[in-house]
Amino acid sequence: MTETLSREGVEHHVPAPRKRSAVALAWGRQKGKVLGVVFIALVLAALTLTWAQFTNKFGNFEEITLKADRIGLQLPDRADVKVRGLIVGEVLEMKPTDEGAELTLGLFPDEISKVHPDVTGAILPKTLFGQKYVSLVPPETEFTESIQAGAVIEKTKMATEVQAVLRDLYPLLRTIQPADLNNTLNALATALEGRGDKLGESLDTLDSYLKRLNPEIPALIEDLELATEVSGTYQAVLPEIGQILRNSIVTATTLEDREVQLNKMLTDVTAFSNTADEFLDDNGDTLIQLGEVGRPVTQALARYAPMFPCLIGGMDILTDEFTEVFRNYTVHITLETIPHLTRPYSTKDKPRYGEDSGPQCGELPNASWNQDKPFAPFPNKDDGVDEPTGKGVMRSATGSTEYSALSYVGTSAEADVINELFAPGMGMSADEVPDLGALMLGPAARGAEVSYE
């Protein structure tokens, strides 16, 4: 099919254009969009591959576990793992635990041989407040085998202290004004300028002191613990101490109010001391002699001391009876005279102190004898009485006639003589002298020579 075109009388024959199909027309319109999407996908894939390659997403790791404090949860994603500054792996995962955090560390297979099997882990900042990383701290010992996959390592103690210091220091530094901090640092720099040597010597001296002090730290801790116990004891008795102090104040006030009496007492005590000093100077030897002479007596008292309680107890029980006997300042007794001796005393009746039985209480303090039940015959002792006296007691032998005047003793004739003898001294006549006078004074007057006018 042709079309005829004329221009200025000239005829031209131009072929007619072909018609396109509908599919071709649709593809033509969508081709640009598809190519754009493919281009964008290729760009994204390239970026993804670049990022994955940069972050070692396709890398192969040997995993180990680090038990750290909660500060381990502040690590950035894919944080570095270093040994002496050399990167040997990355942090793959962080999980919180009851004791802090558990970090999964991925070590590069070609770097794991450089890691000591007994390393510890520390979380350190790259700068003072920069990103944190995991530093594996090996011991000083040599090793022949490296760490194995699946190992569990502990945190480094010193690093934990550094982390705690930095964590506590950060909020402090945020509150400090930069201008004030600058002025302080300038003043500190000015003060330390030119004094480095002296400061170094001071630090060396301090280091020597600390080296000598460190071995004593356990003893110091023990002393502090004991001091705590002592403080607790003082705390318990503090109220009593306070009461004592208050009483002391009252006592001091009383002494102040009675200063005159106190001075007089001290003066009297001084005078007494002077008198006692003179007495001791004059009688010192006598007192020493008294002590020497009194030693046998005190020894005897010490030996018989066990019987004193029962003796005093018996006397205490008899106190009421004694009170009844001496009531109204008068002796109330029933006096019974014993039978006359059948013979006088002679030299063979001289007492003999041969008994050495030691302290004996007998029935004291609760004696069973009384007025109705008289004291039983005294037991036979080594006292010089070796024969019966005829009165039921061992006091003198019977049948002796050495003293024929014994029959005169206790007679009315003797009583008359005694009454006549003592009546003038008593201010009464002989008939007025009571019978008790002759009885009491007769033993004292017998054998005496009296001149009577």
Secondary structure, DSSP 8 states (H G I E B T S, - for coil): -EEEEEETTEEEEEE------HHHHHHHHHHHHHHHHHHHHHHHHHHHHHHHHHTTTT---EEEEEEE-GGGGG--TT-EEEETTEEEEEEEEEEEETTEEEEEEEE-TTTGGGS-TT-EEEEEESSTTS-EEEEEE--SS--SS---TT-EE-B-HHHHHHHHHHHHHHHHHHHS-HHHHHHHHHHHHHHHTT-HHHHHHHHHHHHHHHHHHGGGHHHHHHHHHHHHHHHHHHHHHHHHHHHHHHHHHHHHHHHHHTHHHHHHHHHHHHHHHHHHHHHHHHHHHHHHHHHHHHHHHHHHHHHTGGGHHHHHHHHHHTHHHHHHHTGGGS-----------SS---GGG------------TTTTS----SSS--------SSS--S--SSSSSSS-SS--S-GGGGGTTSHHHHHHHHHHHHHHHTS-GGGS-HHHHHHHHHHHTT------
